[in-house]
């Protein structure tokens, strides 16, 4: 009398929640990998004259293979 429909709905909702958490975890893993790569290759910080800064694009994109930022 509708019990299986409710159970199916709960099961599907749980699967959706799990998929969404997995997606967020994947984004976090990618972000950590980009930062680690930038840090290890020395391309995280920009030096201009006597000042250092971090650009947003360096936090979200991997460095170019040809050495460009």
Beta strands, then each sheet from edge to edge (+ up, - down):
strand 1: 46-48
strand 2: 51-53
sheet 1: 1+ 2-
end
